[in-house]
Amino acid sequence: RSHALILDPPDDLVCSTGLITITPTKVGSAFLYEATRTQEFVDFLVAGSTGSAYPATNAAVFLEAPIPLP
């Protein structure tokens, strides 16, 4: 449930391996950001999480996540 909207990332931006970056291709950045904040989106990712000490969701689950198109 922790995420950020970075509108103009520098070319040398480095992210932790515990994060995933999502780049919009069919909708605007603000729309995608808000879509990832919905309870439906969060519940989908939580349901697809694995691990007990450090539950995580892999990239394949993100590809199936529900993003409603306007």
All heavy atoms as TSV, in Angstrom:
chain	resi	resn	atom	element	x	y	z
A	1	ARG	N	N	0.812	-1.199	0.000
A	1	ARG	CA	C	0.000	0.000	0.000
A	1	ARG	C	C	0.851	1.257	0.000
A	1	ARG	O	O	0.320	2.346	0.089
A	1	ARG	CB	C	-0.948	-0.015	1.183
A	1	ARG	CG	C	-1.976	-1.101	1.055
A	1	ARG	CD	C	-3.012	-1.041	2.156
A	1	ARG	NE	N	-3.866	-2.191	2.018
A	1	ARG	CZ	C	-4.038	-3.108	2.919
A	1	ARG	NH1	N	-3.444	-3.015	4.071
A	1	ARG	NH2	N	-4.825	-4.120	2.702
A	2	SER	N	N	2.137	1.087	-0.100
A	2	SER	CA	C	3.025	2.242	-0.166
A	2	SER	C	C	3.457	2.442	-1.608
A	2	SER	O	O	4.009	1.527	-2.222
A	2	SER	CB	C	4.261	2.023	0.704
A	2	SER	OG	O	3.880	1.898	2.050
A	3	HIS	N	N	3.165	3.607	-2.127
A	3	HIS	CA	C	3.563	3.895	-3.490
A	3	HIS	C	C	3.679	5.394	-3.705
A	3	HIS	O	O	3.254	6.176	-2.863
A	3	HIS	CB	C	2.619	3.262	-4.506
A	3	HIS	CG	C	1.173	3.625	-4.330
A	3	HIS	ND1	N	0.379	3.062	-3.372
A	3	HIS	CD2	C	0.401	4.494	-4.997
A	3	HIS	CE1	C	-0.836	3.555	-3.463
A	3	HIS	NE2	N	-0.853	4.439	-4.443
A	4	ALA	N	N	4.285	5.763	-4.812
A	4	ALA	CA	C	4.501	7.178	-5.112
A	4	ALA	C	C	4.300	7.423	-6.592
A	4	ALA	O	O	4.511	6.534	-7.423
A	4	ALA	CB	C	5.917	7.591	-4.717
A	5	LEU	N	N	3.902	8.623	-6.919
A	5	LEU	CA	C	3.774	9.058	-8.310
A	5	LEU	C	C	4.984	9.927	-8.615
A	5	LEU	O	O	5.172	10.977	-8.008
A	5	LEU	CB	C	2.473	9.847	-8.504
A	5	LEU	CG	C	2.265	10.498	-9.862
A	5	LEU	CD1	C	2.264	9.453	-10.969
A	5	LEU	CD2	C	0.968	11.287	-9.871
A	6	ILE	N	N	5.802	9.486	-9.541
A	6	ILE	CA	C	6.991	10.249	-9.941
A	6	ILE	C	C	6.764	10.704	-11.368
A	6	ILE	O	O	6.806	9.898	-12.305
A	6	ILE	CB	C	8.265	9.390	-9.810
A	6	ILE	CG1	C	8.398	8.894	-8.367
A	6	ILE	CG2	C	9.489	10.183	-10.243
A	6	ILE	CD1	C	9.520	7.908	-8.152
A	7	LEU	N	N	6.500	11.991	-11.537
A	7	LEU	CA	C	6.126	12.508	-12.851
A	7	LEU	C	C	7.296	12.710	-13.800
A	7	LEU	O	O	7.147	12.557	-15.000
A	7	LEU	CB	C	5.349	13.820	-12.684
A	7	LEU	CG	C	4.008	13.684	-11.980
A	7	LEU	CD1	C	3.394	15.048	-11.733
A	7	LEU	CD2	C	3.065	12.814	-12.794
A	8	ASP	N	N	8.432	13.053	-13.289
A	8	ASP	CA	C	9.585	13.327	-14.153
A	8	ASP	C	C	10.822	12.653	-13.568
A	8	ASP	O	O	11.706	13.323	-13.037
A	8	ASP	CB	C	9.783	14.841	-14.279
A	8	ASP	CG	C	10.775	15.208	-15.352
A	8	ASP	OD1	O	11.045	14.375	-16.238
A	8	ASP	OD2	O	11.301	16.336	-15.305
A	9	PRO	N	N	10.902	11.318	-13.667
A	9	PRO	CA	C	12.025	10.616	-13.044
A	9	PRO	C	C	13.339	10.915	-13.761
A	9	PRO	O	O	13.368	11.016	-14.984
A	9	PRO	CB	C	11.651	9.140	-13.202
A	9	PRO	CG	C	10.756	9.104	-14.391
A	9	PRO	CD	C	10.020	10.413	-14.385
A	10	PRO	N	N	14.411	11.068	-13.013
A	10	PRO	CA	C	15.714	11.268	-13.652
A	10	PRO	C	C	16.164	9.971	-14.333
A	10	PRO	O	O	15.709	8.877	-13.973
A	10	PRO	CB	C	16.637	11.625	-12.488
A	10	PRO	CG	C	15.967	11.055	-11.286
A	10	PRO	CD	C	14.487	11.090	-11.564
A	11	ASP	N	N	17.033	10.089	-15.314
A	11	ASP	CA	C	17.522	8.918	-16.042
A	11	ASP	C	C	18.264	7.941	-15.142
A	11	ASP	O	O	18.291	6.743	-15.411
A	11	ASP	CB	C	18.444	9.343	-17.192
A	11	ASP	CG	C	17.685	10.060	-18.289
A	11	ASP	OD1	O	16.466	9.838	-18.412
A	11	ASP	OD2	O	18.321	10.839	-19.021
A	12	ASP	N	N	18.866	8.439	-14.070
A	12	ASP	CA	C	19.651	7.575	-13.185
A	12	ASP	C	C	18.897	7.177	-11.912
A	12	ASP	O	O	19.508	6.802	-10.926
A	12	ASP	CB	C	20.974	8.246	-12.829
A	12	ASP	CG	C	20.785	9.580	-12.105
A	12	ASP	OD1	O	19.639	10.076	-12.032
A	12	ASP	OD2	O	21.781	10.136	-11.627
A	13	LEU	N	N	17.574	7.216	-11.940
A	13	LEU	CA	C	16.770	6.843	-10.774
A	13	LEU	C	C	16.989	5.371	-10.441
A	13	LEU	O	O	16.956	4.505	-11.317
A	13	LEU	CB	C	15.281	7.075	-11.049
A	13	LEU	CG	C	14.315	6.694	-9.936
A	13	LEU	CD1	C	14.522	7.586	-8.715
A	13	LEU	CD2	C	12.886	6.774	-10.426
A	14	VAL	N	N	17.227	5.088	-9.171
A	14	VAL	CA	C	17.427	3.726	-8.693
A	14	VAL	C	C	16.329	3.411	-7.689
A	14	VAL	O	O	16.047	4.207	-6.800
A	14	VAL	CB	C	18.816	3.562	-8.027
A	14	VAL	CG1	C	18.973	2.165	-7.457
A	14	VAL	CG2	C	19.914	3.881	-9.018
A	15	CYS	N	N	15.697	2.243	-7.835
A	15	CYS	CA	C	14.660	1.807	-6.909
A	15	CYS	C	C	15.115	0.532	-6.220
A	15	CYS	O	O	15.905	-0.234	-6.764
A	15	CYS	CB	C	13.359	1.538	-7.648
A	15	CYS	SG	S	12.603	3.001	-8.353
A	16	SER	N	N	14.588	0.295	-5.052
A	16	SER	CA	C	14.892	-0.909	-4.291
A	16	SER	C	C	14.386	-2.145	-5.032
A	16	SER	O	O	13.426	-2.082	-5.798
A	16	SER	CB	C	14.223	-0.821	-2.925
A	16	SER	OG	O	14.238	-2.072	-2.278
A	17	THR	N	N	15.011	-3.277	-4.778
A	17	THR	CA	C	14.535	-4.529	-5.369
A	17	THR	C	C	13.213	-4.963	-4.753
A	17	THR	O	O	12.553	-5.850	-5.276
A	17	THR	CB	C	15.576	-5.648	-5.188
A	17	THR	OG1	O	15.848	-5.799	-3.791
A	17	THR	CG2	C	16.851	-5.333	-5.939
A	18	GLY	N	N	12.811	-4.341	-3.662
A	18	GLY	CA	C	11.538	-4.654	-3.031
A	18	GLY	C	C	10.386	-3.838	-3.601
A	18	GLY	O	O	9.295	-3.856	-3.063
A	19	LEU	N	N	10.622	-3.149	-4.693
A	19	LEU	CA	C	9.598	-2.307	-5.320
A	19	LEU	C	C	9.360	-2.741	-6.753
A	19	LEU	O	O	10.177	-3.414	-7.358
A	19	LEU	CB	C	10.048	-0.840	-5.341
A	19	LEU	CG	C	10.368	-0.185	-4.006
A	19	LEU	CD1	C	10.918	1.205	-4.246
A	19	LEU	CD2	C	9.142	-0.124	-3.126
A	20	ILE	N	N	8.250	-2.317	-7.289
A	20	ILE	CA	C	7.975	-2.513	-8.706
A	20	ILE	C	C	7.620	-1.148	-9.281
A	20	ILE	O	O	7.010	-0.318	-8.600
A	20	ILE	CB	C	6.839	-3.536	-8.936
A	20	ILE	CG1	C	6.725	-3.872	-10.414
A	20	ILE	CG2	C	5.524	-3.024	-8.391
A	20	ILE	CD1	C	5.867	-5.095	-10.677
A	21	THR	N	N	8.032	-0.903	-10.492
A	21	THR	CA	C	7.646	0.346	-11.152
A	21	THR	C	C	6.588	0.027	-12.190
A	21	THR	O	O	6.645	-0.999	-12.872
A	21	THR	CB	C	8.847	1.037	-11.836
A	21	THR	OG1	O	9.403	0.151	-12.799
A	21	THR	CG2	C	9.910	1.415	-10.816
A	22	ILE	N	N	5.603	0.894	-12.276
A	22	ILE	CA	C	4.521	0.742	-13.241
A	22	ILE	C	C	4.541	1.985	-14.128
A	22	ILE	O	O	4.446	3.100	-13.627
A	22	ILE	CB	C	3.151	0.613	-12.549
A	22	ILE	CG1	C	3.146	-0.552	-11.569
A	22	ILE	CG2	C	2.048	0.453	-13.576
A	22	ILE	CD1	C	1.879	-0.639	-10.731
A	23	THR	N	N	4.647	1.783	-15.418
A	23	THR	CA	C	4.674	2.896	-16.369
A	23	THR	C	C	3.411	2.843	-17.218
A	23	THR	O	O	3.146	1.830	-17.870
A	23	THR	CB	C	5.918	2.788	-17.275
A	23	THR	OG1	O	7.080	2.748	-16.451
A	23	THR	CG2	C	6.010	3.965	-18.217
A	24	PRO	N	N	2.631	3.915	-17.208
A	24	PRO	CA	C	1.392	3.907	-17.990
A	24	PRO	C	C	1.678	3.929	-19.492
A	24	PRO	O	O	2.604	4.597	-19.946
A	24	PRO	CB	C	0.678	5.183	-17.539
A	24	PRO	CG	C	1.773	6.080	-17.074
A	24	PRO	CD	C	2.841	5.188	-16.519
A	25	THR	N	N	0.873	3.179	-20.240
A	25	THR	CA	C	0.990	3.188	-21.694
A	25	THR	C	C	-0.320	3.553	-22.377
A	25	THR	O	O	-0.306	4.017	-23.501
A	25	THR	CB	C	1.456	1.812	-22.228
A	25	THR	OG1	O	0.523	0.821	-21.809
A	25	THR	CG2	C	2.848	1.465	-21.717
A	26	LYS	N	N	-1.442	3.357	-21.685
A	26	LYS	CA	C	-2.746	3.620	-22.294
A	26	LYS	C	C	-3.576	4.651	-21.552
A	26	LYS	O	O	-4.625	5.058	-22.032
A	26	LYS	CB	C	-3.539	2.318	-22.418
A	26	LYS	CG	C	-2.863	1.325	-23.328
A	26	LYS	CD	C	-3.668	0.076	-23.486
A	26	LYS	CE	C	-2.891	-0.876	-24.375
A	26	LYS	NZ	N	-3.624	-2.053	-24.725
A	27	VAL	N	N	-3.125	5.051	-20.377
A	27	VAL	CA	C	-3.825	6.059	-19.579
A	27	VAL	C	C	-2.788	7.029	-19.033
A	27	VAL	O	O	-1.590	6.762	-19.081
A	27	VAL	CB	C	-4.618	5.426	-18.409
A	27	VAL	CG1	C	-5.720	4.525	-18.919
A	27	VAL	CG2	C	-3.704	4.675	-17.466
A	28	GLY	N	N	-3.234	8.128	-18.482
A	28	GLY	CA	C	-2.326	9.094	-17.890
A	28	GLY	C	C	-1.748	8.614	-16.573
A	28	GLY	O	O	-2.284	7.707	-15.924
A	29	SER	N	N	-0.663	9.230	-16.182
A	29	SER	CA	C	0.013	8.856	-14.938
A	29	SER	C	C	-0.878	9.020	-13.716
A	29	SER	O	O	-0.911	8.157	-12.845
A	29	SER	CB	C	1.279	9.701	-14.751
A	29	SER	OG	O	2.182	9.475	-15.786
A	30	ALA	N	N	-1.604	10.133	-13.650
A	30	ALA	CA	C	-2.465	10.385	-12.491
A	30	ALA	C	C	-3.583	9.348	-12.408
A	30	ALA	O	O	-3.927	8.886	-11.312
A	30	ALA	CB	C	-3.048	11.794	-12.555
A	31	PHE	N	N	-4.136	8.965	-13.547
A	31	PHE	CA	C	-5.202	7.958	-13.552
A	31	PHE	C	C	-4.667	6.624	-13.039
A	31	PHE	O	O	-5.288	5.974	-12.197
A	31	PHE	CB	C	-5.786	7.774	-14.953
A	31	PHE	CG	C	-6.880	6.749	-14.991
A	31	PHE	CD1	C	-8.187	7.107	-14.725
A	31	PHE	CD2	C	-6.600	5.421	-15.267
A	31	PHE	CE1	C	-9.206	6.161	-14.735
A	31	PHE	CE2	C	-7.599	4.466	-15.279
A	31	PHE	CZ	C	-8.901	4.838	-15.014
A	32	LEU	N	N	-3.504	6.211	-13.547
A	32	LEU	CA	C	-2.919	4.943	-13.109
A	32	LEU	C	C	-2.603	4.978	-11.617
A	32	LEU	O	O	-2.860	4.019	-10.898
A	32	LEU	CB	C	-1.661	4.614	-13.911
A	32	LEU	CG	C	-0.996	3.292	-13.575
A	32	LEU	CD1	C	-1.940	2.114	-13.801
A	32	LEU	CD2	C	0.285	3.124	-14.372
A	33	TYR	N	N	-2.065	6.083	-11.150
A	33	TYR	CA	C	-1.763	6.232	-9.724
A	33	TYR	C	C	-3.022	6.034	-8.885
A	33	TYR	O	O	-3.031	5.273	-7.920
A	33	TYR	CB	C	-1.150	7.604	-9.462
A	33	TYR	CG	C	-0.914	7.896	-8.003
A	33	TYR	CD1	C	0.164	7.341	-7.328
A	33	TYR	CD2	C	-1.765	8.733	-7.295
A	33	TYR	CE1	C	0.383	7.608	-5.980
A	33	TYR	CE2	C	-1.553	9.004	-5.958
A	33	TYR	CZ	C	-0.487	8.443	-5.304
A	33	TYR	OH	O	-0.280	8.707	-3.983
A	34	GLU	N	N	-4.091	6.703	-9.258
A	34	GLU	CA	C	-5.340	6.580	-8.491
A	34	GLU	C	C	-5.928	5.179	-8.601
A	34	GLU	O	O	-6.481	4.659	-7.630
A	34	GLU	CB	C	-6.358	7.628	-8.953
A	34	GLU	CG	C	-5.994	9.040	-8.536
A	34	GLU	CD	C	-5.895	9.214	-7.028
A	34	GLU	OE1	O	-6.671	8.582	-6.270
A	34	GLU	OE2	O	-5.045	10.002	-6.586
A	35	ALA	N	N	-5.795	4.539	-9.766
A	35	ALA	CA	C	-6.319	3.179	-9.937
A	35	ALA	C	C	-5.599	2.198	-9.016
A	35	ALA	O	O	-6.207	1.242	-8.519
A	35	ALA	CB	C	-6.187	2.744	-11.392
A	36	THR	N	N	-4.315	2.425	-8.767
A	36	THR	CA	C	-3.567	1.524	-7.888
A	36	THR	C	C	-3.874	1.758	-6.416
A	36	THR	O	O	-3.452	0.969	-5.570
A	36	THR	CB	C	-2.041	1.651	-8.114
A	36	THR	OG1	O	-1.616	2.965	-7.775
A	36	THR	CG2	C	-1.665	1.311	-9.537
A	37	ARG	N	N	-4.604	2.805	-6.126
A	37	ARG	CA	C	-4.984	3.096	-4.734
A	37	ARG	C	C	-6.334	2.501	-4.360
A	37	ARG	O	O	-6.736	2.546	-3.199
A	37	ARG	CB	C	-5.028	4.614	-4.519
A	37	ARG	CG	C	-3.670	5.258	-4.671
A	37	ARG	CD	C	-3.773	6.722	-4.448
A	37	ARG	NE	N	-4.516	6.909	-3.197
A	37	ARG	CZ	C	-4.646	8.041	-2.548
A	37	ARG	NH1	N	-4.094	9.116	-3.014
A	37	ARG	NH2	N	-5.316	8.117	-1.432
A	38	THR	N	N	-7.062	1.935	-5.332
A	38	THR	CA	C	-8.390	1.402	-5.044
A	38	THR	C	C	-8.300	0.146	-4.184
A	38	THR	O	O	-7.311	-0.601	-4.243
A	38	THR	CB	C	-9.162	1.056	-6.333
A	38	THR	OG1	O	-8.495	-0.024	-6.996
A	38	THR	CG2	C	-9.292	2.267	-7.252
A	39	GLN	N	N	-9.321	-0.084	-3.397
A	39	GLN	CA	C	-9.356	-1.273	-2.548
A	39	GLN	C	C	-9.361	-2.534	-3.396
A	39	GLN	O	O	-8.732	-3.543	-3.044
A	39	GLN	CB	C	-10.571	-1.237	-1.620
A	39	GLN	CG	C	-10.502	-2.274	-0.527
A	39	GLN	CD	C	-9.298	-2.054	0.395
A	39	GLN	OE1	O	-9.063	-0.960	0.879
A	39	GLN	NE2	N	-8.521	-3.101	0.625
A	40	GLU	N	N	-10.034	-2.516	-4.535
A	40	GLU	CA	C	-10.078	-3.676	-5.429
A	40	GLU	C	C	-8.665	-4.050	-5.900
A	40	GLU	O	O	-8.283	-5.218	-5.901
A	40	GLU	CB	C	-10.959	-3.384	-6.638
A	40	GLU	CG	C	-11.020	-4.518	-7.633
A	40	GLU	CD	C	-11.814	-4.168	-8.882
A	40	GLU	OE1	O	-12.038	-2.982	-9.165
A	40	GLU	OE2	O	-12.186	-5.119	-9.591
A	41	PHE	N	N	-7.871	-3.052	-6.273
A	41	PHE	CA	C	-6.502	-3.297	-6.730
A	41	PHE	C	C	-5.649	-3.860	-5.595
A	41	PHE	O	O	-4.957	-4.856	-5.761
A	41	PHE	CB	C	-5.906	-1.994	-7.263
A	41	PHE	CG	C	-4.535	-2.152	-7.867
A	41	PHE	CD1	C	-4.384	-2.537	-9.180
A	41	PHE	CD2	C	-3.399	-1.895	-7.122
A	41	PHE	CE1	C	-3.124	-2.685	-9.745
A	41	PHE	CE2	C	-2.130	-2.038	-7.669
A	41	PHE	CZ	C	-2.000	-2.437	-8.987
A	42	VAL	N	N	-5.734	-3.232	-4.430
A	42	VAL	CA	C	-4.956	-3.681	-3.271
A	42	VAL	C	C	-5.355	-5.099	-2.882
A	42	VAL	O	O	-4.490	-5.959	-2.658
A	42	VAL	CB	C	-5.134	-2.716	-2.080
A	42	VAL	CG1	C	-4.500	-3.273	-0.817
A	42	VAL	CG2	C	-4.550	-1.347	-2.418
A	43	ASP	N	N	-6.651	-5.386	-2.824
A	43	ASP	CA	C	-7.116	-6.720	-2.450
A	43	ASP	C	C	-6.612	-7.775	-3.433
A	43	ASP	O	O	-6.230	-8.877	-3.028
A	43	ASP	CB	C	-8.643	-6.767	-2.388
A	43	ASP	CG	C	-9.215	-5.999	-1.218
A	43	ASP	OD1	O	-8.447	-5.642	-0.285
A	43	ASP	OD2	O	-10.432	-5.737	-1.238
A	44	PHE	N	N	-6.596	-7.449	-4.724
A	44	PHE	CA	C	-6.110	-8.371	-5.735
A	44	PHE	C	C	-4.640	-8.710	-5.497
A	44	PHE	O	O	-4.239	-9.870	-5.552
A	44	PHE	CB	C	-6.300	-7.771	-7.132
A	44	PHE	CG	C	-5.881	-8.690	-8.238
A	44	PHE	CD1	C	-6.763	-9.621	-8.744
A	44	PHE	CD2	C	-4.600	-8.631	-8.758
A	44	PHE	CE1	C	-6.377	-10.487	-9.761
A	44	PHE	CE2	C	-4.198	-9.489	-9.774
A	44	PHE	CZ	C	-5.092	-10.421	-10.272
A	45	LEU	N	N	-3.828	-7.692	-5.230
A	45	LEU	CA	C	-2.400	-7.926	-4.996
A	45	LEU	C	C	-2.155	-8.703	-3.709
A	45	LEU	O	O	-1.300	-9.595	-3.664
A	45	LEU	CB	C	-1.642	-6.608	-4.968
A	45	LEU	CG	C	-1.629	-5.818	-6.282
A	45	LEU	CD1	C	-0.812	-4.552	-6.111
A	45	LEU	CD2	C	-1.118	-6.646	-7.433
A	46	VAL	N	N	-2.896	-8.377	-2.664
A	46	VAL	CA	C	-2.742	-9.093	-1.392
A	46	VAL	C	C	-3.097	-10.566	-1.582
A	46	VAL	O	O	-2.400	-11.451	-1.081
A	46	VAL	CB	C	-3.603	-8.445	-0.284
A	46	VAL	CG1	C	-3.673	-9.330	0.950
A	46	VAL	CG2	C	-3.053	-7.069	0.070
A	47	ALA	N	N	-4.155	-10.831	-2.325
A	47	ALA	CA	C	-4.562	-12.222	-2.561
A	47	ALA	C	C	-3.502	-12.985	-3.352
A	47	ALA	O	O	-3.365	-14.200	-3.200
A	47	ALA	CB	C	-5.900	-12.256	-3.306
A	48	GLY	N	N	-2.739	-12.293	-4.180
A	48	GLY	CA	C	-1.706	-12.942	-4.980
A	48	GLY	C	C	-0.340	-12.961	-4.328
A	48	GLY	O	O	0.635	-13.401	-4.934
A	49	SER	N	N	-0.246	-12.496	-3.093
A	49	SER	CA	C	1.034	-12.451	-2.381
A	49	SER	C	C	1.453	-13.834	-1.908
A	49	SER	O	O	0.617	-14.670	-1.588
A	49	SER	CB	C	0.942	-11.530	-1.173
A	49	SER	OG	O	0.690	-10.215	-1.575
A	50	THR	N	N	2.762	-14.044	-1.855
A	50	THR	CA	C	3.303	-15.297	-1.338
A	50	THR	C	C	4.357	-14.984	-0.288
A	50	THR	O	O	4.930	-13.898	-0.279
A	50	THR	CB	C	3.940	-16.141	-2.460
A	50	THR	OG1	O	4.965	-15.380	-3.094
A	50	THR	CG2	C	2.899	-16.567	-3.481
A	51	GLY	N	N	4.604	-15.937	0.572
A	51	GLY	CA	C	5.595	-15.763	1.640
A	51	GLY	C	C	4.920	-15.461	2.951
A	51	GLY	O	O	3.869	-14.834	2.989
A	52	SER	N	N	5.517	-15.905	4.044
A	52	SER	CA	C	4.911	-15.670	5.351
A	52	SER	C	C	5.649	-14.601	6.149
A	52	SER	O	O	5.021	-13.744	6.760
A	52	SER	CB	C	4.852	-16.972	6.150
A	52	SER	OG	O	6.144	-17.526	6.272
A	53	ALA	N	N	6.971	-14.605	6.141
A	53	ALA	CA	C	7.724	-13.608	6.894
A	53	ALA	C	C	7.712	-12.256	6.188
A	53	ALA	O	O	7.626	-11.211	6.816
A	53	ALA	CB	C	9.162	-14.073	7.090
A	54	TYR	N	N	7.775	-12.281	4.863
A	54	TYR	CA	C	7.777	-11.050	4.069
A	54	TYR	C	C	6.898	-11.279	2.848
A	54	TYR	O	O	7.390	-11.615	1.772
A	54	TYR	CB	C	9.212	-10.695	3.645
A	54	TYR	CG	C	9.315	-9.416	2.859
A	54	TYR	CD1	C	9.184	-8.185	3.484
A	54	TYR	CD2	C	9.537	-9.436	1.492
A	54	TYR	CE1	C	9.281	-7.012	2.767
A	54	TYR	CE2	C	9.633	-8.263	0.761
A	54	TYR	CZ	C	9.508	-7.055	1.409
A	54	TYR	OH	O	9.596	-5.892	0.696
A	55	PRO	N	N	5.565	-11.164	3.015
A	55	PRO	CA	C	4.675	-11.405	1.877
A	55	PRO	C	C	4.983	-10.444	0.729
A	55	PRO	O	O	5.194	-9.254	0.950
A	55	PRO	CB	C	3.279	-11.142	2.436
A	55	PRO	CG	C	3.429	-11.171	3.909
A	55	PRO	CD	C	4.844	-10.795	4.214
A	56	ALA	N	N	5.033	-10.974	-0.468
A	56	ALA	CA	C	5.336	-10.156	-1.635
A	56	ALA	C	C	4.498	-10.605	-2.818
A	56	ALA	O	O	4.053	-11.748	-2.887
A	56	ALA	CB	C	6.819	-10.255	-1.967
A	57	THR	N	N	4.311	-9.700	-3.739
A	57	THR	CA	C	3.583	-9.975	-4.965
A	57	THR	C	C	4.566	-9.895	-6.112
A	57	THR	O	O	5.321	-8.937	-6.215
A	57	THR	CB	C	2.460	-8.927	-5.169
A	57	THR	OG1	O	1.621	-8.950	-4.025
A	57	THR	CG2	C	1.641	-9.234	-6.382
A	58	ASN	N	N	4.569	-10.890	-6.983
A	58	ASN	CA	C	5.512	-10.853	-8.096
A	58	ASN	C	C	4.932	-10.111	-9.301
A	58	ASN	O	O	3.741	-9.804	-9.357
A	58	ASN	CB	C	6.005	-12.256	-8.464
A	58	ASN	CG	C	4.910	-13.125	-9.025
A	58	ASN	OD1	O	4.082	-12.681	-9.805
A	58	ASN	ND2	N	4.903	-14.389	-8.639
A	59	ALA	N	N	5.780	-9.835	-10.266
A	59	ALA	CA	C	5.401	-9.036	-11.434
A	59	ALA	C	C	4.269	-9.674	-12.226
A	59	ALA	O	O	3.427	-8.970	-12.796
A	59	ALA	CB	C	6.612	-8.800	-12.320
A	60	ALA	N	N	4.213	-11.001	-12.274
A	60	ALA	CA	C	3.160	-11.680	-13.025
A	60	ALA	C	C	1.771	-11.344	-12.473
A	60	ALA	O	O	0.803	-11.202	-13.233
A	60	ALA	CB	C	3.396	-13.188	-13.007
A	61	VAL	N	N	1.666	-11.196	-11.161
A	61	VAL	CA	C	0.378	-10.841	-10.548
A	61	VAL	C	C	-0.014	-9.421	-10.956
A	61	VAL	O	O	-1.176	-9.143	-11.261
A	61	VAL	CB	C	0.438	-10.990	-9.013
A	61	VAL	CG1	C	-0.836	-10.494	-8.360
A	61	VAL	CG2	C	0.696	-12.434	-8.636
A	62	PHE	N	N	0.958	-8.499	-11.001
A	62	PHE	CA	C	0.672	-7.139	-11.423
A	62	PHE	C	C	0.116	-7.091	-12.846
A	62	PHE	O	O	-0.742	-6.271	-13.164
A	62	PHE	CB	C	1.927	-6.261	-11.338
A	62	PHE	CG	C	2.131	-5.641	-9.989
A	62	PHE	CD1	C	2.788	-6.330	-8.988
A	62	PHE	CD2	C	1.656	-4.367	-9.722
A	62	PHE	CE1	C	2.982	-5.748	-7.748
A	62	PHE	CE2	C	1.840	-3.785	-8.477
A	62	PHE	CZ	C	2.501	-4.489	-7.496
A	63	LEU	N	N	0.614	-7.962	-13.707
A	63	LEU	CA	C	0.138	-7.975	-15.101
A	63	LEU	C	C	-1.338	-8.351	-15.202
A	63	LEU	O	O	-1.992	-7.984	-16.169
A	63	LEU	CB	C	0.981	-8.949	-15.927
A	63	LEU	CG	C	2.424	-8.525	-16.184
A	63	LEU	CD1	C	3.179	-9.646	-16.890
A	63	LEU	CD2	C	2.465	-7.246	-16.999
A	64	GLU	N	N	-1.844	-9.064	-14.210
A	64	GLU	CA	C	-3.253	-9.484	-14.209
A	64	GLU	C	C	-4.143	-8.568	-13.366
A	64	GLU	O	O	-5.349	-8.770	-13.296
A	64	GLU	CB	C	-3.357	-10.913	-13.697
A	64	GLU	CG	C	-2.606	-11.922	-14.536
A	64	GLU	CD	C	-3.102	-11.997	-15.975
A	64	GLU	OE1	O	-4.318	-11.889	-16.179
A	64	GLU	OE2	O	-2.248	-12.136	-16.877
A	65	ALA	N	N	-3.559	-7.586	-12.708
A	65	ALA	CA	C	-4.316	-6.710	-11.803
A	65	ALA	C	C	-5.371	-5.912	-12.558
A	65	ALA	O	O	-5.138	-5.458	-13.677
A	65	ALA	CB	C	-3.369	-5.768	-11.076
A	66	PRO	N	N	-6.539	-5.746	-11.944
A	66	PRO	CA	C	-7.631	-5.027	-12.602
A	66	PRO	C	C	-7.397	-3.512	-12.608
A	66	PRO	O	O	-7.285	-2.888	-11.558
A	66	PRO	CB	C	-8.840	-5.380	-11.740
A	66	PRO	CG	C	-8.262	-5.635	-10.386
A	66	PRO	CD	C	-6.902	-6.236	-10.627
A	67	ILE	N	N	-7.274	-2.939	-13.790
A	67	ILE	CA	C	-7.195	-1.488	-13.951
A	67	ILE	C	C	-8.355	-1.087	-14.862
A	67	ILE	O	O	-8.340	-1.408	-16.059
A	67	ILE	CB	C	-5.848	-1.044	-14.593
A	67	ILE	CG1	C	-4.678	-1.461	-13.750
A	67	ILE	CG2	C	-5.846	0.458	-14.852
A	67	ILE	CD1	C	-4.532	-0.710	-12.435
A	68	PRO	N	N	-9.371	-0.445	-14.316
A	68	PRO	CA	C	-10.499	-0.041	-15.165
A	68	PRO	C	C	-10.073	1.065	-16.139
A	68	PRO	O	O	-9.381	2.005	-15.749
A	68	PRO	CB	C	-11.537	0.473	-14.154
A	68	PRO	CG	C	-10.713	0.917	-12.987
A	68	PRO	CD	C	-9.509	0.017	-12.945
A	69	LEU	N	N	-10.424	0.906	-17.387
A	69	LEU	CA	C	-10.095	1.955	-18.367
A	69	LEU	C	C	-11.233	2.956	-18.442
A	69	LEU	O	O	-12.402	2.587	-18.390
A	69	LEU	CB	C	-9.838	1.324	-19.739
A	69	LEU	CG	C	-8.591	0.453	-19.806
A	69	LEU	CD1	C	-8.453	-0.163	-21.195
A	69	LEU	CD2	C	-7.348	1.241	-19.456
A	70	PRO	N	N	-10.900	4.233	-18.566
A	70	PRO	CA	C	-11.947	5.267	-18.622
A	70	PRO	C	C	-12.711	5.213	-19.945
A	70	PRO	O	O	-12.243	4.701	-20.920
A	70	PRO	CB	C	-11.158	6.575	-18.507
A	70	PRO	CG	C	-9.776	6.252	-18.927
A	70	PRO	CD	C	-9.576	4.794	-18.645
